[in-house]
Amino acid sequence: MKKVLQPLAWYLVLTSVLAMASGVALSFATDMVLAASTEHHHGASEPLQLPPPGQKWATDAPLREGMAHIRKALEQALPITQAPISDAQATELAQAIETEVASMISHCSLPEKADATLHGLLGELLQGSAALRANGEREQTMVRLVLALNRYPHLFDDPAWQALAIPAQH
């Protein structure tokens, strides 16, 4: 019995330490992104601004490139088989999202209303990133990330954008 309990106890200790370290790393990354967001954001108290009916907000190169990179990372992490996303894939995807969001924020040159809309969308992506790192309900998180990305072309004019398919639930 001791041969079973001791490795199990070590496993629990190590996973707890890893979870705490991941939380600290996520907190640091989120603080950096939020700091960049606060420094950049044109109208921090501005509510989400939808484009006028029948129109879309113009995009800039950093926005198009950042969203394309997030789309590619998400597409690569989507479950092709019945296997759920692994811890390593979730961490890699979360890091890719956080890196691209920080880059888009620091290089953004959108007008104020488009910028406010973008920040709402980026907030959804960062929430998904945090949920991926939390190691719970990853399949639902992947669906929410796909839905957020698929909202992007309804708000912003990006002619090269291709929608992502929502992965099947297992």
Residue pairs with C-beta under 8 A, 6 or more apart in sequence:
19 135
22 91
22 133
23 133
26 94
26 129
26 130
26 133
29 95
29 98
30 98
30 126
30 130
32 102
33 98
33 101
33 102
33 105
33 126
36 102
36 105
36 106
37 105
37 119
37 122
38 44
40 105
40 106
40 108
41 115
41 116
41 119
42 112
42 115
42 116
43 112
43 115
43 116
46 112
46 113
46 116
47 116
48 116
48 117
48 120
49 112
49 113
49 114
49 116
49 117
50 117
50 155
51 57
51 114
51 117
51 155
56 153
56 154
56 155
56 156
56 157
57 110
57 111
57 113
57 114
57 117
57 118
57 155
57 156
57 157
58 110
58 111
58 114
58 156
58 157
59 110
59 156
59 157
59 158
60 107
60 108
60 109
60 110
62 103
62 104
62 107
62 108
62 109
63 104
63 108
63 110
63 118
63 156
63 158
64 158
64 160
66 100
66 101
66 103
66 104
67 100
67 104
67 149
67 152
67 158
67 161
68 160
68 161
69 96
69 100
70 96
70 97
70 100
70 101
70 125
70 149
71 149
71 161
71 162
71 164
73 92
73 93
73 96
73 97
73 100
74 93
74 97
74 142
74 145
74 146
74 149
74 164
75 164
77 85
77 89
77 90
77 92
77 93
77 142
78 142
78 146
78 164
78 167
79 85
79 139
79 142
79 167
79 170
82 170
84 138
84 139
84 170
85 93
85 132
85 138
85 139
85 142
87 135
90 132
90 133
90 135
90 138
91 132
91 133
93 129
93 132
94 129
94 130
94 132
94 133
97 125
97 126
97 128
97 129
97 145
98 126
98 129
101 122
101 125
101 126
101 129
104 118
104 122
105 119
105 122
108 115
108 118
110 118
114 156
117 155
117 156
118 156
121 148
121 151
121 152
121 155
124 144
124 148
125 145
125 148
125 149
127 144
128 141
128 144
128 145
128 148
131 137
131 138
131 141
131 144
132 138
132 141
139 167
139 169
139 170
142 167
143 166
143 167
143 169
146 164
146 165
146 166
146 167
147 166
149 163
149 164
150 163
150 164
152 158
152 161
153 161
153 163
